[in-house]
Amino acid sequence: MENKDILCSASFYKQGYFLNDKFARLPEEVKKELRVITVCLAEKTRGIAIIGFYKETADVFIEVSSQPDDFLYDEIGAKMEVGYVEKENEELFRSLSLWYRTFIKGEFNENR
């Protein structure tokens, strides 16, 4: 995880949501939208959903997983759901990537 920065996560197992304090400066509407996306993804996949950034590129990533003893977890269905979420929220994730580069990494490049 050293090359990743976790933005938020949700767990179907623990019925919980986490937003990293490092990103508290995000606009409230964005934080609400991220909560809905992450919790819904965890519920739909019946697992754990994580949204974050690759530190080097500032690209957004989404990961889903299960607890080791969950033999009913549908890994293929979960990956398909991630693809759907990425496509449906492409503009949001592009904006988040720009926000990360600007406010966390201190970069700004109009051509990106």
C-alpha positions in Angstrom: 0.0 0.0 0.0 3.0 2.3 0.0 2.3 3.5 -3.5 -1.4 4.1 -2.7 -3.3 6.7 -0.8 -6.7 5.4 0.6 -9.4 7.9 0.2 -12.4 5.9 1.6 -13.6 2.4 2.2 -16.7 0.5 3.2 -17.3 -3.0 4.5 -20.4 -5.1 4.0 -19.2 -7.3 6.8 -18.8 -4.6 9.4 -21.5 -2.3 8.0 -19.1 0.5 8.2 -17.7 3.4 6.2 -14.3 5.2 6.5 -13.1 8.5 5.0 -9.4 9.3 5.4 -9.0 12.5 7.5 -6.3 13.5 5.0 -9.1 14.3 2.5 -11.4 16.2 4.9 -10.9 19.3 2.7 -12.9 17.7 -0.1 -16.2 19.5 -0.8 -19.1 18.1 1.3 -21.1 17.1 -1.9 -18.1 15.1 -3.2 -17.7 13.4 0.2 -21.4 12.4 0.2 -21.2 11.1 -3.3 -18.1 9.0 -2.4 -19.9 7.6 0.6 -22.9 6.5 -1.6 -20.6 5.0 -4.2 -18.4 3.1 -1.7 -21.2 1.8 0.5 -23.3 0.8 -2.5 -20.3 -1.0 -4.0 -19.6 -2.9 -0.8 -23.3 -3.8 -0.5 -23.6 -5.0 -4.1 -20.4 -7.0 -4.0 -21.1 -8.2 -0.5 -17.5 -7.4 0.4 -15.0 -4.6 1.1 -14.7 -1.6 -1.3 -11.8 0.8 -1.3 -11.4 4.0 -3.4 -8.0 5.7 -3.4 -5.2 7.3 -5.4 -2.0 6.0 -6.9 0.5 8.4 -5.3 2.8 8.6 -8.3 0.2 9.2 -11.0 -2.7 10.6 -8.9 -5.1 8.2 -10.8 -8.1 7.0 -8.9 -8.3 3.2 -8.2 -11.2 1.1 -6.9 -10.6 -2.3 -5.3 -13.0 -4.8 -4.0 -12.2 -7.8 -1.9 -13.7 -10.3 0.6 -12.8 -11.7 4.0 -10.5 -14.7 3.6 -13.2 -17.1 4.9 -16.0 -15.8 2.6 -16.3 -18.7 0.1 -19.6 -17.3 -1.4 -17.9 -14.1 -2.6 -18.3 -13.6 -6.4 -15.0 -12.2 -7.5 -16.0 -12.0 -11.2 -19.3 -10.2 -10.4 -17.4 -7.8 -8.1 -14.9 -6.9 -10.9 -17.8 -6.3 -13.3 -19.5 -4.0 -10.7 -16.2 -2.1 -10.4 -16.1 -1.6 -14.1 -19.7 -0.2 -14.0 -18.8 2.2 -11.2 -15.7 3.4 -13.0 -17.7 4.1 -16.1 -20.7 5.7 -14.4 -18.4 8.0 -12.3 -15.7 8.7 -14.8 -16.1 12.5 -14.6 -16.0 12.5 -10.8 -12.9 10.4 -10.7 -11.1 12.6 -13.3 -12.0 15.6 -11.1 -10.7 13.8 -8.0 -7.5 13.0 -9.7 -7.0 16.7 -10.6 -7.9 17.7 -7.1 -5.3 15.2 -5.7 -2.6 16.5 -8.0 -3.3 20.1 -7.1 -4.1 20.0 -3.4 -2.2 16.9 -2.2 0.8 16.7 -4.5 1.0 20.5 -5.2 1.1 20.1 -8.9 -0.8 21.9 -11.6 -0.7 21.2 -15.3 -3.5 22.5 -17.6 -2.7 19.9 -20.2 -3.5 16.8 -18.1 
